[in-house]
Amino acid sequence: MATIARAHTNIALVKYWGKKDQQLMLPQTDSLSLTLDRFYTDTTVTLAPSQSVDHYSINGQDVTGRAASRLTTFLDIVRQLSGNNTHFTVESTNHVPTSAGLASSASAFAALAAAASREAGLNLSRKDLSRLARRGSGSATRSIFGGLVEWHRGVDDETSFAEPITEKVEFGLEMMAIVIDTSKKKVSSRHGMQLSVETSPFYPAWRDVVADDMVKMKRAIADRNVDRIGELAQENALRMHALTLSANPGYTYFEEKTITAMRLIDSLHQQGVSCYYTMDAGPNVKVIYHRRDREQIMAALAPIFGATNLIVSQPGPGITVRQL
Ligand code: 2P0
């Protein structure tokens, strides 16, 4: 027997950038994201009573060292919850277009939470799966659900979970990833966000920004207003990135091509095309727009970035789990 789960990645429109409790993975603020259909992880988990340790592979490569200990720490939580101390074999495949650099711990830990908990005999609700995925990676909390998803920061393990705002996003909202190559080593989001919490003088203001943006973003979603959603997401992303520049030591995820993309989208916007950008803990840029404007945006970006580096994604579904 084995259990296989598929989870899609998500991109935050109101960002999570900082923890209040690093052990329980409680965030400082709420956040809100769009799950994408184009990028996902399939994870197969098998109980392995003969093994004295867990075994992992990602895309056919064995996982060892720090990455493996992080996975074991997570599976220990599953063992504790289920009362089943057996070890696991975990095989993950990331479905991300070749070398796009968009692989994400969000889909990875959401899929692992779903597959491992079921394989260990638990039958968790989606809310409880979201709480469990949170222990692996903050953004994974939201990848249990499809469409537009809100993560309530909560005050403890019980109250920090995600829930969908609308799982069927049928008003034209679309996202295009601009793949920007990087060979530079980035600051991990885990380390980066902690540095921002501890050293950025802007951090207290960020908490207020997010509280305000959550209300505004939910109103824009209720109004099915793609233009307003994009505008708010861009503003929120820029303010998140101000927390990296204002940390001590300051750092940035932007590269030259990131800035080039931002300027190009700004100029398209000034020409009357409704398009906006958001960036995460890396140089890639995601464009937010209404699907009717896709061709026009592609035509403007392709000569600079190359058509193969533009990946269009629709809103995606929530987690699926099946036992083989
Ligand atoms: C987000 N990001 O809301 C934010 C915006 C990146 C920028 O969540 O330490 O991999 O595992 O909780 O979830 C990336 O951070 O960090 C992230 P951990 P995670 O999507």
Residues whose N, C-alpha, C, O or C-beta is under 5 A from the ligand:
A	BS01	2P0	A12 V14 K15 Y16 S31 S105 G136 S137 G138 S139 A140 S189 R190 D280 A281
